Amino acid sequence: MGNYNFETAPNRLGQHTYKWKEVEIDREVLAAWIADMDFEVLPEVRQTVHDYAEQLVYGYTYASDSLIQSVLDWEKEEHGYVFEKDALVFIEGVVPAISIAIQAFTQEGDAVLINTPVYPPFARSIELNNRKLITNSLIEEDGLYQIDFEQLEKDLAEHDVKVYVFCNPHNPGGRVWEKEILEKIGRLCQQHGVILVSDEIHQDLTFFGNKHCSFNTVSPDFKDFTLILSSATKTFNIAGTKNSYVVIENPKLRKKFQQRQLANNHHEVSSLGFLATEAAYRYGKPWLTELKAVLEDNIDFVVAYFSQHAPSLKVMKPQGTYLIWLDFSAYNLTDEELFQILRQKAKVVLNRGTDFGKEGKNHARLNVAAPKSIIEEICKRIAENLPH
């Protein structure tokens, strides 16, 4: 037993919780899709929110020096990434930051590249901003995603790609990219004049000895063309408080980004976002250490359970994130049939693989950030309802 409660799920019904919305209609359903956790928040964060409630005025706020320092300390201590505080730009979310970057550094019709399958808002942000979406398919080797560098170089050159939105650790594959891979990507971006936007929101959630490598720690010259996007929200389950940050060391790029941010009136951050982020980074390390052990245990359970009870189901064991990419291709079902089985028979809600790109056909994404008893029940329901 640790110092924190990861055994019982807090009640999330009646709270307009997006993840559990369908359960409000059908109480038999279990939700394992949207990437937030069914664990109680860090006590110090909760206390901070209580203290905020006592303020009596909930007006506009600015980022305090102590908040800025807590981010600098966290990045340095956890990820060995040291940068000047001027490089730090707060914004309400990583996804808004992706859109701002696309608008700031490209024109309509310009090419923006992503590796698919990937988190759905990547493609959406590119297409809704009328940019040309270039998808570079990841390839699966020995149960891990790899980048096809030959194809990547071709894609960057042939389409005159202006911005590359990269996901590290990768969602949904859980891939924690090694330094050598990041080095290759950086050199290609340098060579082809590409701005790299590195979404590192899952940076703290790496497992089984895998270590996150922040893009700007790979080579000093990468700082000229790279934006690092991160946040405490995913790590500490505080997504509803709305705060994230962008590290832009190149002052010219930073100025362009901030001008676009202002043009979109996207420069304000919620007071709770500022406060919750600082509390999480100041006091959250012991909680995170316990959380990671719980998540590793859940991941190991899912891999072992399906290999025994649904051996045709291919499980991509994540190196990071609390998301597991499941491949149901062996069952010869259409996507409609698969999700009919999962939702109607098994009564579980997972993310549809095709939302992540065409490579997600016959796949689903499972969120394992919940007490083990819930994960056990979800796996049991899935295995029992698949065709035998």
C-alpha positions, 0 to 999 in steps of 0.5 A: 500500500502506498500513500495515495489511493489508486484502488478506488475510483472516484465517482464521476457520474453527475459531473458532466464528465466527458469520458463517462457521458455514455454511462449516464444513459446506460449504467452498465457501460464502462468507459476506457477511451478519453485520456483522463484518469479515474484516480483521485487527484494529488491532495496538494492540488485539491487543497490549492483548489479549495484555497482558491475558492476562499479568495472571494474574487475570481478575476484575471490572473498572470503567471507568477514567478513561482509558477514559472520556476516550478516549470523550469525546475520540473523540466530540468530535474525530470527531463534534463532540459534547461532553458531561459524563462523567456522561452516559456509561453503559457497557453490553455492547451497543447491542441490550441498551441498546435493550431497557433503554430500551424497558423503562425508558420504556414500559409493556407495550402502549405504542407504540414506532416504528421506520422499516422496513426496519431492523436486525432486533433493533429489531422483535424487542426491541419485540415480545418486551417486549410493546410495540406495534410501529409501523412507519413505512416509508421511501420510496426516492427516487433510490436513497436512503431518505427519511422520509415525514414526513406519515406519521411525524407521523400515526403518532406522534400516532395511536398515542400513540408513547412511544419512537422507535428511530432508526437513523443511519447507517441499516442496511440502507440505508446512509443518513447522515441530514442535519441538516435531517432530524434537526431535523424528527424532533427537533421532532416528538418534542418536539411529541408527547412522544416519547423518541428512542433514536438507534442511531449504532453505524455513526457512524464508517463514513461515505463519499464525503464524507457526514458523520455528524451526532450527534442531540444536536449538532443542537439543545441542546433535543434532549438532554432527550429523546434517548439516543445509542447507540454503540460502538467495536465496529462501527468496529474489528471488536471486537464479540466483546469486548462493550462499548458506551455510551449518552449520556443527558444528561437526568439523570432519563432517565439515572437511569431507564435505570440503574435498569432496567439494574440490575434486569436485571443488565445493568450489568457490562461485559467487561474486554476490552470496556473495554480494547479500546475504549480502545485502539481510540479511542486508536490507531485513527484511522490504521487507520480512515482506511485502512479507509474507503478500502478500503470505498469502493473495495469499494462502488464495485466492487460498484455498477460490477460489478452495473451491468455484469453484472447490470443488473436488480439494483438496488444502493442505494449506501450513504453509510455502513456497509459493508452494501449493500441489494440489490433483486432484484425485477426477477427475479420470483422468490419469496424462497424461490427467490431465497435458494435460488439465492444459497445453493445455486447461487451458494454465498453467504450474505447476509442475507434482506431480509424479516428487516428488515421487509416492505419487504425482500421480494426484497431481500438485504443484502451485507456488503462488509467483506472483502478485495476478492478475496473481494468480487469472487468473491461478486459474480461468483457472484451475477451468474452464477447469476441468471436471464438 
